Amino acid sequence: MHRERFVQIIITFLVLKECYSINLRNNVGSAVLNSPDSELNFSQLAWKYGYDSEQHYVTTEDGYILTTFRMKARKCGDKTPPLLLMHGLLMSSDTFLDAGPGVGLAYLLADACYDVWVGNVRGNYHSRAHVTLNPDIDAKFWNFSYDQMGYYDVPATVDYVLEQTGERNLRYIGYSQGAGSAFIMCSERPGYCDKLRVFITLAPSTRHKYTKSQLARSLVINFRKYERVLTKARVYEVLGKPESVPDYVAMFCRLNMGPGSICRSALTLLDSSHPRSVTLSTVSTLFGHLTAGTSIHNLAHYGQDMVSDDFHKFDYGADNLNVYGTKYPPKYKLRATTAPVFIIYGGNDGLVGVKDVEWLVSQLPNVIETWLVPDPKWNHVDFMYSQHIPTLIFPKIQQYLMRYN
């Protein structure tokens, strides 16, 4: 049944393609205010709904150029505390706005008068640039996983925000991969955890031994299995955003608005089901921004997490001796996470299992509180897209932020 649904999606895209092209030609001059949210990037969405937004560029030590957005509510004063949001796998900064004003986490934090900075890691469509490498022709550009995101991207973004704001530390909220990469920063970059005044994790991604989603497990395990075959075939990037396909997807989702929406069903294939938690308007918006792209190597690293009892660097097999000087890949030093940590997780999360969260808590030295969302159906995508974010999880986030304000 699921396979038939995807076939139906592909056929529908082909049918809608020419219709969309005609519509695009007839509306080339449309203003941002009249554009569907799925066609707008972070700054455009912020300005559309009355927020100030800036676009900044952060260059990492190894030459990647990352786009970082800054967002503030116009009702707030100039001097407000800085806060950094970091997205999950195959997502981007846009994710934090997809649920719309009054619901999306970036909107809510800006309304609370935080100076909201939203990062993008290497390889997504906002950070597909390098000082010397061309992502379209240089395989070396794509030789990264979340290990490099934690070692280079998060520290560079933290330093940039602190430099721009003149602060000594900031508040950090990491969702899924965005949390895992910050744990890596604390493990591998001494002193950086001291720059996090508080570290709030939403469905933190580390090891994935108990991931329930069979589709997600199968996908990343196969990327791990066939990484060498794919790279020999010169396939390095995966699930990036082609120039036109996401627009077709978003248009289709806007047209297919029934309760049994295929687009909504597609979310539940990768995650657990939570009926009607994500509104159909949010579904149509988010599919204009998903997927944001990453490397084959990154997904292969996730494939190793699915079968591991620990959270460690990429396993190169026989090459570990050359890369690390040890037979086995080094474990990340989770006990180096000295910042105060708050963990929020869902009991119905198909991607970050409850047992993996409990394991993570046992490895950390400074967990102030773990909080299970009091909705038994709360899953992984709910943290970014649910219409219940303002009532279910934002008050808890606010409580944690105020404790360290």
C-alpha positions as CSV (number, residue, x, y, z in Angstrom):
1,M,0.0,0.0,0.0
2,H,2.8,2.4,0.9
3,R,4.6,1.6,-2.4
4,E,1.4,2.3,-4.3
5,R,1.1,5.7,-2.6
6,F,4.6,6.7,-3.7
7,V,3.9,5.6,-7.3
8,Q,0.8,7.7,-7.2
9,I,2.8,10.7,-6.0
10,I,5.3,10.3,-8.8
11,I,2.6,10.1,-11.4
12,T,0.8,13.1,-10.0
13,F,4.1,15.1,-10.1
14,L,4.4,14.4,-13.8
15,V,0.8,15.4,-14.5
16,L,1.2,18.6,-12.5
17,K,4.5,19.6,-14.0
18,E,3.2,21.4,-17.0
19,C,0.4,23.0,-15.0
20,Y,2.9,24.4,-12.5
21,S,5.2,25.7,-15.3
22,I,2.3,27.6,-16.8
23,N,1.4,29.0,-13.4
24,L,5.0,30.0,-12.7
25,R,5.3,31.9,-16.0
26,N,2.0,33.8,-15.3
27,N,3.2,34.9,-11.9
28,V,6.9,35.7,-12.3
29,G,6.3,39.2,-10.8
30,S,4.4,38.0,-7.8
31,A,5.5,39.8,-4.6
32,V,6.8,37.8,-1.6
33,L,3.6,38.6,0.3
34,N,1.5,36.8,-2.2
35,S,3.8,33.7,-2.5
36,P,2.9,30.4,-0.8
37,D,5.1,29.9,2.2
38,S,6.6,26.8,0.7
39,E,8.3,28.9,-1.9
40,L,9.9,31.3,0.6
41,N,13.2,31.0,2.5
42,F,13.8,31.9,6.1
43,S,14.3,35.7,5.6
44,Q,11.3,36.0,3.2
45,L,9.1,34.2,5.7
46,A,10.2,36.3,8.6
47,W,9.6,39.6,6.7
48,K,6.3,38.4,5.4
49,Y,5.0,38.0,8.9
50,G,6.4,41.1,10.4
51,Y,9.8,40.1,11.8
52,D,13.2,41.6,11.1
53,S,15.6,39.2,9.6
54,E,19.3,39.3,8.6
55,Q,21.4,36.8,6.5
56,H,24.9,36.1,7.7
57,Y,27.8,34.0,6.4
58,V,30.0,31.9,8.7
59,T,33.2,30.4,7.4
60,T,34.5,27.3,9.2
61,E,38.1,26.4,9.8
62,D,38.0,23.9,6.9
63,G,36.5,26.4,4.5
64,Y,32.8,25.7,4.4
65,I,30.5,28.7,4.1
66,L,27.4,28.4,6.2
67,T,24.4,30.6,6.0
68,T,23.0,31.7,9.3
69,F,19.9,33.8,9.8
70,R,19.0,36.3,12.5
71,M,15.4,37.0,13.5
72,K,13.9,39.5,15.9
73,A,10.4,40.7,16.7
74,R,10.0,44.4,16.0
75,K,8.3,45.1,19.3
76,C,11.4,44.1,21.2
77,G,14.4,46.3,22.1
78,D,17.8,46.2,20.6
79,K,19.5,44.4,23.5
80,T,18.0,40.9,23.9
81,P,19.7,37.7,24.9
82,P,21.1,35.6,21.9
83,L,19.8,32.1,21.3
84,L,21.0,29.7,18.6
85,L,18.7,27.1,17.0
86,M,20.2,24.1,15.1
87,H,18.1,21.9,12.8
88,G,17.9,18.2,12.3
89,L,19.0,15.8,9.5
90,L,17.9,16.7,6.0
91,M,16.4,19.9,7.3
92,S,17.4,23.6,7.3
93,S,16.8,26.8,9.2
94,D,13.5,27.1,7.4
95,T,12.2,24.1,9.4
96,F,11.8,26.4,12.5
97,L,9.3,28.6,10.6
98,D,7.3,26.0,8.6
99,A,4.5,25.6,11.2
100,G,3.7,29.3,10.8
101,P,3.5,32.4,13.1
102,G,2.4,31.6,16.6
103,V,3.4,28.0,16.2
104,G,6.8,27.7,14.7
105,L,9.6,27.6,17.3
106,A,11.6,30.5,15.8
107,Y,8.5,32.7,15.8
108,L,7.6,31.9,19.4
109,L,11.2,32.6,20.6
110,A,11.3,35.9,18.7
111,D,7.9,36.8,20.2
112,A,9.4,36.1,23.6
113,C,12.1,38.8,22.7
114,Y,15.1,36.5,22.2
115,D,17.7,37.5,19.7
116,V,17.1,34.3,17.5
117,W,19.9,33.0,15.4
118,V,19.2,29.9,13.3
119,G,22.1,27.9,11.8
120,N,22.6,25.7,8.8
121,V,25.1,22.9,8.6
122,R,27.3,22.1,5.6
123,G,25.6,20.4,2.7
124,N,22.1,21.7,3.0
125,Y,20.8,24.1,0.4
126,H,21.6,27.1,2.5
127,S,25.2,26.0,3.1
128,R,26.2,24.5,-0.2
129,A,29.4,26.6,-0.6
130,H,33.1,26.5,0.1
131,V,36.1,28.9,-0.2
132,T,37.8,26.6,-2.7
133,L,35.6,23.5,-3.4
134,N,32.7,23.3,-5.9
135,P,30.0,21.1,-4.6
136,D,28.9,20.2,-8.1
137,I,32.3,18.8,-9.2
138,D,34.5,18.2,-6.1
139,A,33.9,15.0,-4.3
140,K,36.0,16.3,-1.4
141,F,33.2,18.8,-0.6
142,W,30.9,15.9,0.4
143,N,33.4,14.0,2.5
144,F,31.7,14.8,5.8
145,S,29.3,13.5,8.4
146,Y,27.8,14.9,11.5
147,D,31.3,14.5,13.0
148,Q,32.5,17.5,11.0
149,M,29.3,19.4,11.8
150,G,30.0,19.0,15.5
151,Y,33.8,19.7,15.2
152,Y,33.6,22.7,12.8
153,D,30.1,24.0,12.0
154,V,28.5,24.4,15.4
155,P,31.7,25.9,17.0
156,A,32.1,28.3,14.1
157,T,28.4,29.4,14.4
158,V,28.6,29.8,18.1
159,D,31.7,31.9,17.8
160,Y,30.2,34.1,15.1
161,V,27.0,34.8,17.1
162,L,29.0,35.7,20.2
163,E,31.3,38.0,18.2
164,Q,28.3,39.7,16.6
165,T,26.4,40.2,19.9
166,G,29.3,40.9,22.2
167,E,28.2,38.2,24.6
168,R,30.3,35.6,26.4
169,N,27.7,32.8,26.1
170,L,24.4,31.9,24.4
171,R,21.4,29.7,24.8
172,Y,21.4,26.7,22.5
173,I,18.5,24.6,21.3
174,G,19.3,21.6,19.2
175,Y,16.8,19.4,17.5
176,S,17.8,15.8,16.7
177,Q,21.0,16.1,14.7
178,G,21.4,19.7,15.9
179,A,21.6,18.3,19.5
180,G,24.0,15.4,18.6
181,S,26.4,17.8,16.8
182,A,26.6,20.0,19.9
183,F,27.4,17.0,22.0
184,I,30.3,16.3,19.6
185,M,31.4,19.9,19.9
186,C,31.6,19.5,23.7
187,S,33.4,16.2,23.3
188,E,36.0,17.3,20.7
189,R,36.5,21.1,21.3
190,P,37.5,21.9,24.9
191,G,36.1,25.1,26.3
192,Y,33.2,25.3,23.9
193,C,30.6,23.8,26.3
194,D,31.4,26.8,28.5
195,K,30.0,29.0,25.8
196,L,26.5,27.4,26.2
197,R,24.7,29.1,29.0
198,V,22.0,26.4,28.7
199,F,21.7,23.5,26.3
200,I,18.2,22.4,25.5
201,T,17.8,19.2,23.4
202,L,14.7,18.2,21.5
203,A,14.6,14.5,20.6
204,P,18.5,14.4,20.7
205,S,20.1,12.2,18.1
206,T,23.1,10.1,19.3
207,R,23.1,6.4,19.0
208,H,20.0,4.9,17.3
209,K,20.0,1.3,18.5
210,Y,16.2,1.5,19.3
211,T,14.9,3.5,16.3
212,K,11.5,2.1,15.5
213,S,11.1,3.3,12.0
214,Q,11.9,0.4,9.7
215,L,12.0,2.6,6.7
216,A,14.5,4.9,8.3
217,R,16.6,2.0,9.5
218,S,16.6,0.4,6.1
219,L,17.5,3.6,4.3
220,V,20.6,4.5,6.3
221,I,21.8,1.0,6.8
222,N,21.8,0.6,3.0
223,F,23.6,3.9,2.5
224,R,26.2,2.5,4.9
225,K,26.4,-0.7,3.0
226,Y,26.6,0.8,-0.5
227,E,28.5,4.0,0.2
228,R,31.6,2.8,-1.7
229,V,29.6,1.7,-4.7
230,L,27.8,5.1,-4.8
231,T,30.9,7.1,-4.5
232,K,32.6,5.1,-7.2
233,A,29.6,6.0,-9.3
234,R,30.3,9.7,-8.4
235,V,27.2,10.0,-6.2
236,Y,28.1,12.1,-3.2
237,E,25.1,14.3,-2.4
238,V,21.7,12.8,-1.4
239,L,18.2,14.2,-1.1
240,G,19.2,17.8,-2.0
241,K,16.7,20.3,-3.1
242,P,16.5,20.4,-6.9
243,E,15.4,23.7,-8.3
244,S,11.9,22.6,-9.3
245,V,10.9,19.4,-7.7
246,P,10.1,20.8,-4.2
247,D,7.7,23.3,-5.8
248,Y,5.9,20.5,-7.5
249,V,5.7,18.6,-4.2
250,A,4.4,21.6,-2.3
251,M,1.8,22.4,-5.0
252,F,0.7,18.8,-5.0
253,C,0.3,18.9,-1.2
254,R,-1.7,22.1,-1.4
255,L,-4.1,20.5,-3.9
256,N,-4.3,17.1,-2.1
257,M,-5.8,18.4,1.2
258,G,-8.1,15.6,2.2
259,P,-7.9,13.8,5.6
260,G,-6.0,10.9,4.0
261,S,-3.5,13.3,2.4
262,I,-0.6,11.4,0.7
263,C,1.8,14.0,1.8
264,R,0.7,13.7,5.4
265,S,1.0,9.9,5.1
266,A,4.5,10.2,3.8
267,L,5.6,11.7,7.1
268,T,4.2,8.7,9.0
269,L,6.3,6.3,6.8
270,L,9.4,7.7,8.4
271,D,8.1,8.4,11.8
272,S,5.3,7.1,14.1
273,S,1.7,8.2,13.4
274,H,0.1,11.1,15.2
275,P,-3.2,11.8,13.5
276,R,-3.9,15.5,12.8
277,S,-1.1,16.8,14.9
278,V,0.4,18.5,11.8
279,T,-2.0,20.7,10.0
280,L,-2.5,20.3,6.2
281,S,-1.3,23.9,5.6
282,T,2.0,23.1,7.5
283,V,2.3,19.9,5.5
284,S,2.1,21.9,2.2
285,T,4.7,24.4,3.5
286,L,7.2,21.9,4.9
287,F,7.3,19.8,1.7
288,G,8.6,23.0,-0.1
289,H,11.6,22.9,2.2
290,L,12.2,19.1,2.6
291,T,14.6,17.6,1.9
292,A,17.4,20.1,2.3
293,G,20.2,17.7,1.4
294,T,23.3,16.1,3.0
295,S,26.1,13.8,2.0
296,I,26.0,10.0,1.4
297,H,28.8,9.8,4.0
298,N,26.6,11.4,6.6
299,L,23.7,9.0,6.1
300,A,26.2,6.1,6.2
301,H,27.3,7.4,9.6
302,Y,23.7,7.2,10.7
303,G,23.6,3.6,9.4
304,Q,26.4,2.7,11.8
305,D,24.4,4.2,14.7
306,M,21.5,1.9,14.0
307,V,23.6,-1.2,14.9
308,S,25.9,0.3,17.6
309,D,25.8,0.1,21.4
310,D,27.5,3.5,21.6
311,F,28.0,6.9,20.0
312,H,31.3,7.1,18.2
313,K,33.1,8.5,15.2
314,F,32.8,7.0,11.8
315,D,33.9,3.3,11.5
316,Y,36.3,2.9,8.6
317,G,36.9,-0.7,9.3
318,A,40.5,-1.8,8.5
319,D,41.3,1.9,7.8
320,N,40.6,2.9,11.4
321,L,44.3,2.4,12.2
322,N,45.3,4.9,9.5
323,V,42.6,7.4,10.4
324,Y,42.5,7.2,14.2
325,G,45.5,5.1,15.2
326,T,43.2,2.6,16.8
327,K,41.5,-0.5,15.7
328,Y,38.1,0.8,16.6
329,P,36.6,4.3,16.1
330,P,36.9,6.5,19.2
331,K,33.7,7.1,21.3
332,Y,32.5,10.6,21.7
333,K,33.2,11.9,25.2
334,L,29.7,12.7,26.3
335,R,30.9,13.3,29.8
336,A,32.7,16.4,28.5
337,T,29.2,18.0,28.1
338,T,29.6,20.3,31.1
339,A,26.8,22.8,30.1
340,P,23.5,22.4,31.9
341,V,21.4,20.0,29.7
342,F,17.7,19.7,29.5
343,I,16.2,16.9,27.4
344,I,12.7,16.9,26.0
345,Y,11.6,13.7,24.2
346,G,8.5,12.0,22.9
347,G,7.2,8.5,23.8
348,N,6.0,7.8,20.3
349,D,9.2,9.0,18.5
350,G,9.9,6.7,15.5
351,L,13.4,8.0,15.0
352,V,14.9,8.7,18.5
353,G,13.9,5.8,20.7
354,V,13.1,6.2,24.4
355,K,15.7,3.7,25.4
356,D,18.4,5.6,23.4
357,V,17.4,8.8,25.2
358,E,17.7,7.0,28.6
359,W,21.1,5.7,27.6
360,L,22.2,9.2,26.6
361,V,21.1,10.6,30.0
362,S,23.2,7.9,31.7
363,Q,26.3,9.1,29.9
364,L,25.9,12.9,30.6
365,P,27.3,14.5,33.8
366,N,25.0,17.6,34.0
367,V,21.5,16.7,33.0
368,I,19.2,19.1,34.9
369,E,16.0,17.6,33.8
370,T,14.5,15.1,31.4
371,W,10.9,15.7,30.3
372,L,8.7,13.3,28.4
373,V,6.1,15.2,26.4
374,P,2.7,14.4,28.1
375,D,1.1,13.3,24.8
376,P,1.6,9.6,24.3
377,K,1.4,10.0,20.5
378,W,4.1,12.8,20.4
379,N,6.6,11.8,17.7
380,H,9.8,13.1,16.1
381,V,8.3,15.5,13.5
382,D,5.9,17.0,16.1
383,F,8.8,18.9,17.6
384,M,9.0,21.1,14.5
385,Y,5.6,20.9,12.9
386,S,2.8,20.1,15.4
387,Q,0.1,22.6,15.9
388,H,0.4,21.9,19.6
389,I,4.0,23.2,20.0
390,P,2.8,26.5,21.7
391,T,0.8,24.6,24.4
392,L,2.7,21.4,24.8
393,I,6.5,22.0,24.6
394,F,7.1,25.8,24.3
395,P,6.1,26.5,28.0
396,K,8.7,24.0,29.1
397,I,11.4,25.5,26.8
398,Q,10.5,28.9,28.2
399,Q,10.8,27.6,31.8
400,Y,14.3,26.3,31.0
401,L,15.4,29.5,29.3
402,M,14.2,31.7,32.1
403,R,16.0,29.6,34.7
404,Y,19.3,30.6,33.0
405,N,18.2,34.1,31.8
